[in-house]
Amino acid sequence: MNQIPDTIDGVEAMLAGENYVVGRALATVTFLALKLGRPLFLEGEAGVGKTELAKALAQGLGRKLIRLQCYEGLDAASAVYEWNFAAQMVAIRTAEVTEGTDRAALTSELFSDDFLIRRPLLDAMSPQDGGAPVLLIDELDRTDEPFEAFLLEALSDFQVTIPELGTVKAPEPPIVILTSNRTREVHDALKRRCLYHWVDYPSFDREMEILQARAPEAAQDLSREIVAFVQRLRTEDLFKKPGVAETIDWAKCLLALDVLTLSPETIADTLGAILKYQDDIQRLAGSEAAKILEESRKALELT
């Protein structure tokens, strides 16, 4: 376990050591979340690095990363715990063929820690080797309001209740990162419990830094072409604009193909790395990709 940095510069350096390039504003709010023990709520388009921040924090601090992937219909039971019914049934049948079984003792044993399956929230509230874990509650906007209300209570006191066992309170509050792609608004009551930051698409220079950190084998000229093209592409009216994750994926695809410079043909062949909807891909087919490439190269000449 590593010490939590005591300065904003320390947070930047720690994240840089994990190949995560962070701007000053995000580094500041991350430092404050760590310093004050407050959950950090990150909103932004998909692929801009919200989830990666939690991973980089866990790696940099030497803490366990516990991830709760949210989805529609997620309820408190699925997020906290469940009982191992198969193992309980085996124990019951074993007791049935054993003489002198104490039913009260059997009941107590069936609802003990031995048969408990810890889901992410309970796991994050439990003691961990190496210190409090990083709890990533990913894509919270996919859940519904009842789960938000439950989460509000759980994050207020950092404890959860198991009816058969009682209340489990975290010996040390976990480092909590919540993310949202803003497919719907998250309730203000939950946001008020957190420090907030909007993670936007990076500038050209910052995206170059990110690409050089994540795909260092890419030549400088090719990296500049890739970033300029993607940045120009984000100005188009697309169903899903490419995030930084797609920029990195595309660069790695082009490297695998031994591409030295972009061409309309290469772009057409690899659009699936940066665009994830057929309508968007069809829109860029043919001369449109060549036009965007030409415009992005002109923009590069002006920088």
C-alpha positions as CSV (number, residue, x, y, z in Angstrom):
1,M,0.0,0.0,0.0
2,N,1.3,3.5,-1.0
3,Q,0.6,6.7,0.9
4,I,-2.0,9.0,-0.4
5,P,-0.2,12.0,-2.0
6,D,-0.3,15.1,0.1
7,T,-0.2,17.6,-2.8
8,I,-2.0,18.0,-6.2
9,D,1.3,17.6,-7.9
10,G,1.8,14.3,-6.1
11,V,-1.6,13.1,-7.4
12,E,-0.6,14.1,-11.0
13,A,2.8,12.3,-10.7
14,M,1.2,9.2,-9.2
15,L,-1.4,9.0,-12.0
16,A,1.3,9.7,-14.6
17,G,3.2,6.8,-13.3
18,E,0.2,4.6,-14.2
19,N,0.1,6.2,-17.7
20,Y,-2.9,8.2,-16.9
21,V,-2.6,11.8,-18.1
22,V,-4.7,14.1,-16.0
23,G,-5.5,17.8,-16.2
24,R,-5.0,20.2,-13.3
25,A,-8.7,20.5,-12.5
26,L,-9.3,16.7,-12.4
27,A,-6.1,16.3,-10.4
28,T,-7.3,18.9,-7.9
29,V,-10.8,17.3,-7.4
30,T,-9.2,13.9,-7.1
31,F,-6.7,15.2,-4.4
32,L,-9.6,16.7,-2.5
33,A,-11.7,13.5,-2.7
34,L,-8.7,11.6,-1.3
35,K,-7.9,14.2,1.4
36,L,-11.4,14.7,2.6
37,G,-12.6,11.1,2.2
38,R,-15.5,12.2,-0.1
39,P,-16.9,10.1,-3.0
40,L,-15.9,11.5,-6.4
41,F,-18.7,11.7,-9.0
42,L,-17.4,11.8,-12.6
43,E,-19.7,12.6,-15.5
44,G,-18.9,12.7,-19.2
45,E,-19.2,11.0,-22.5
46,A,-18.3,7.4,-22.8
47,G,-14.6,6.7,-23.4
48,V,-13.1,9.9,-21.9
49,G,-11.3,8.1,-19.1
50,K,-13.7,8.1,-16.1
51,T,-13.3,4.4,-15.4
52,E,-9.6,4.5,-16.1
53,L,-9.1,7.0,-13.4
54,A,-10.4,4.6,-10.8
55,K,-8.1,1.8,-12.1
56,A,-5.1,4.2,-12.1
57,L,-5.8,5.2,-8.5
58,A,-6.0,1.7,-7.4
59,Q,-2.8,0.8,-9.1
60,G,-1.0,3.9,-7.9
61,L,-2.1,3.5,-4.3
62,G,-1.6,-0.2,-4.2
63,R,-5.2,-0.8,-3.2
64,K,-7.7,-3.4,-4.3
65,L,-10.1,-2.3,-7.0
66,I,-13.7,-3.4,-6.4
67,R,-16.0,-2.6,-9.4
68,L,-19.8,-2.5,-9.3
69,Q,-21.0,-2.4,-12.9
70,C,-24.4,-0.9,-12.9
71,Y,-27.3,-2.0,-15.1
72,E,-31.0,-1.6,-15.4
73,G,-32.8,-3.5,-12.7
74,L,-29.8,-3.6,-10.4
75,D,-31.1,-3.9,-6.8
76,A,-29.5,-3.7,-3.3
77,A,-29.4,-7.5,-2.9
78,S,-27.4,-8.0,-6.1
79,A,-25.0,-5.2,-5.2
80,V,-24.5,-6.2,-1.5
81,Y,-24.7,-9.9,-0.9
82,E,-26.5,-13.2,-1.6
83,W,-26.6,-16.6,0.1
84,N,-25.0,-19.6,-1.5
85,F,-28.2,-21.6,-1.8
86,A,-26.6,-24.6,-3.4
87,A,-24.1,-25.0,-0.6
88,Q,-26.9,-24.4,2.0
89,M,-29.0,-27.2,0.4
90,V,-26.0,-29.6,0.5
91,A,-25.6,-28.8,4.2
92,I,-29.3,-29.3,4.9
93,R,-29.3,-32.7,3.2
94,T,-26.2,-33.7,5.0
95,A,-27.8,-32.8,8.3
96,E,-31.0,-34.8,7.4
97,V,-29.0,-38.1,7.2
98,T,-27.0,-37.3,10.4
99,E,-28.5,-38.3,13.7
100,G,-28.8,-35.9,16.5
101,T,-28.7,-32.7,14.4
102,D,-29.4,-29.6,16.3
103,R,-31.9,-27.6,14.2
104,A,-31.2,-24.3,15.9
105,A,-27.4,-24.7,15.4
106,L,-28.0,-25.8,11.8
107,T,-30.0,-22.6,11.1
108,S,-27.4,-20.5,12.6
109,E,-24.7,-22.2,10.6
110,L,-26.6,-21.9,7.3
111,F,-26.8,-18.1,7.7
112,S,-23.2,-17.6,8.7
113,D,-20.2,-16.1,6.9
114,D,-19.3,-19.5,5.5
115,F,-22.3,-19.4,3.1
116,L,-22.3,-15.6,2.4
117,I,-21.4,-14.5,-1.1
118,R,-20.0,-10.9,-0.9
119,R,-21.0,-8.6,-3.7
120,P,-19.1,-5.4,-4.4
121,L,-20.7,-3.1,-1.8
122,L,-20.3,-5.6,1.0
123,D,-16.8,-6.4,-0.1
124,A,-15.8,-2.7,-0.1
125,M,-17.1,-2.4,3.5
126,S,-15.1,-5.4,4.7
127,P,-11.6,-5.2,6.0
128,Q,-9.0,-5.5,3.2
129,D,-5.3,-6.3,3.2
130,G,-3.4,-3.2,2.1
131,G,-6.0,-0.7,3.3
132,A,-9.3,0.6,2.2
133,P,-10.1,-0.4,-1.4
134,V,-11.1,1.7,-4.4
135,L,-14.8,1.2,-5.0
136,L,-15.8,2.0,-8.6
137,I,-19.5,2.3,-9.1
138,D,-19.5,2.4,-12.8
139,E,-22.3,3.9,-15.1
140,L,-24.7,4.8,-12.3
141,D,-27.0,6.3,-14.8
142,R,-28.0,2.9,-16.0
143,T,-29.7,2.1,-12.7
144,D,-33.1,3.4,-11.4
145,E,-34.1,5.8,-8.5
146,P,-34.7,3.1,-5.8
147,F,-31.1,1.9,-6.1
148,E,-29.9,5.5,-6.0
149,A,-31.8,6.0,-2.7
150,F,-30.2,2.8,-1.3
151,L,-26.8,4.0,-2.4
152,L,-27.3,7.4,-0.8
153,E,-27.7,5.7,2.6
154,A,-24.9,3.2,2.1
155,L,-22.4,6.0,1.1
156,S,-23.5,8.3,3.9
157,D,-22.5,6.0,6.7
158,F,-20.4,3.5,4.8
159,Q,-22.3,0.6,6.1
160,V,-24.8,-2.0,4.9
161,T,-27.3,-4.2,6.7
162,I,-27.7,-8.0,6.3
163,P,-30.9,-9.0,8.1
164,E,-29.5,-12.4,9.1
165,L,-26.2,-11.1,10.4
166,G,-26.7,-7.4,11.3
167,T,-24.9,-4.2,10.2
168,V,-21.5,-4.3,8.6
169,K,-19.7,-1.0,8.9
170,A,-16.5,-0.3,7.0
171,P,-13.5,-0.1,9.4
172,E,-12.0,2.5,7.0
173,P,-14.2,4.2,4.3
174,P,-13.4,3.0,0.8
175,I,-12.2,5.4,-1.9
176,V,-15.4,5.8,-3.9
177,I,-15.5,6.8,-7.6
178,L,-18.9,7.0,-9.3
179,T,-19.2,7.4,-13.0
180,S,-22.1,8.4,-15.3
181,N,-22.4,8.7,-19.1
182,R,-25.4,11.0,-18.4
183,T,-27.9,9.0,-20.3
184,R,-30.2,10.3,-17.6
185,E,-29.9,12.7,-14.7
186,V,-28.7,11.4,-11.4
187,H,-30.6,12.7,-8.4
188,D,-29.2,15.9,-6.7
189,A,-29.3,14.2,-3.3
190,L,-26.6,11.7,-4.3
191,K,-24.5,14.4,-6.1
192,R,-24.5,16.5,-3.0
193,R,-22.7,13.7,-1.1
194,C,-19.9,13.8,-3.7
195,L,-17.3,16.0,-5.2
196,Y,-18.2,16.5,-8.8
197,H,-16.2,16.8,-12.0
198,W,-17.2,16.8,-15.7
199,V,-14.7,14.9,-17.7
200,D,-14.6,16.5,-21.2
201,Y,-12.9,15.5,-24.4
202,P,-9.3,16.5,-24.1
203,S,-7.6,19.2,-26.1
204,F,-5.3,18.3,-29.0
205,D,-2.1,18.6,-26.9
206,R,-3.5,16.6,-24.0
207,E,-4.8,13.9,-26.3
208,M,-1.4,13.6,-27.8
209,E,0.1,13.2,-24.3
210,I,-2.5,10.4,-23.6
211,L,-1.8,8.6,-26.9
212,Q,2.0,8.8,-26.4
213,A,1.5,7.3,-22.9
214,R,-0.8,4.5,-24.0
215,A,0.7,3.8,-27.5
216,P,4.3,5.0,-27.2
217,E,5.4,2.9,-30.2
218,A,3.3,5.1,-32.6
219,A,5.4,7.6,-34.6
220,Q,4.9,11.3,-33.8
221,D,3.7,12.1,-37.2
222,L,1.1,9.3,-37.3
223,S,0.0,10.2,-33.7
224,R,-0.6,13.8,-34.8
225,E,-2.7,12.7,-37.8
226,I,-4.7,10.3,-35.7
227,V,-5.5,12.8,-33.0
228,A,-6.3,15.6,-35.5
229,F,-8.6,13.3,-37.5
230,V,-10.5,12.2,-34.3
231,Q,-10.8,15.7,-33.0
232,R,-12.2,16.9,-36.3
233,L,-14.5,13.8,-36.4
234,R,-16.0,14.9,-33.0
235,T,-17.4,18.0,-34.6
236,E,-19.6,15.9,-36.9
237,D,-23.2,15.1,-36.0
238,L,-22.6,11.5,-35.0
239,F,-24.8,9.2,-32.9
240,K,-21.7,8.3,-30.8
241,K,-18.6,10.5,-31.0
242,P,-15.3,8.7,-30.5
243,G,-13.8,9.0,-27.1
244,V,-10.1,8.8,-26.0
245,A,-10.5,5.1,-25.7
246,E,-11.3,4.8,-29.4
247,T,-8.4,7.0,-30.3
248,I,-6.0,4.6,-28.5
249,D,-7.7,1.5,-30.0
250,W,-7.5,3.0,-33.5
251,A,-3.8,3.9,-33.1
252,K,-3.1,0.3,-32.0
253,C,-5.0,-1.1,-34.9
254,L,-3.1,1.1,-37.4
255,L,0.2,0.0,-35.8
256,A,-0.8,-3.6,-36.2
257,L,-1.4,-2.9,-39.9
258,D,2.1,-1.2,-40.2
259,V,0.4,2.0,-41.3
260,L,2.8,5.0,-41.5
261,T,0.3,7.7,-42.6
262,L,-3.4,8.0,-42.9
263,S,-5.2,7.5,-46.2
264,P,-8.9,7.5,-47.1
265,E,-8.6,3.7,-47.8
266,T,-7.0,2.9,-44.5
267,I,-9.6,5.0,-42.7
268,A,-12.5,3.2,-44.5
269,D,-11.0,-0.2,-43.6
270,T,-10.6,0.6,-39.9
271,L,-13.6,2.8,-39.1
272,G,-15.0,0.1,-36.8
273,A,-12.2,0.9,-34.3
274,I,-13.4,4.5,-33.8
275,L,-17.1,4.4,-34.7
276,K,-19.5,1.9,-33.1
277,Y,-22.8,2.5,-35.0
278,Q,-23.5,1.5,-38.6
279,D,-25.2,4.8,-39.4
280,D,-22.1,6.7,-38.3
281,I,-19.8,4.4,-40.4
282,Q,-22.0,4.8,-43.5
283,R,-22.0,8.5,-43.1
284,L,-18.2,8.5,-43.3
285,A,-18.0,6.1,-46.2
286,G,-16.5,7.3,-49.5
287,S,-15.5,11.0,-50.0
288,E,-16.6,12.2,-46.5
289,A,-13.7,10.5,-44.8
290,A,-11.3,11.9,-47.4
291,K,-12.8,15.4,-46.8
292,I,-12.4,15.2,-43.0
293,L,-8.8,13.9,-43.4
294,E,-7.9,16.8,-45.7
295,E,-9.5,19.3,-43.2
296,S,-7.7,17.7,-40.2
297,R,-4.3,18.0,-42.1
298,K,-5.0,21.7,-42.8
299,A,-5.7,22.2,-39.2
300,L,-2.3,20.5,-38.3
301,E,-0.5,22.9,-40.6
302,L,-1.9,25.8,-38.7
303,T,-0.7,24.5,-35.3
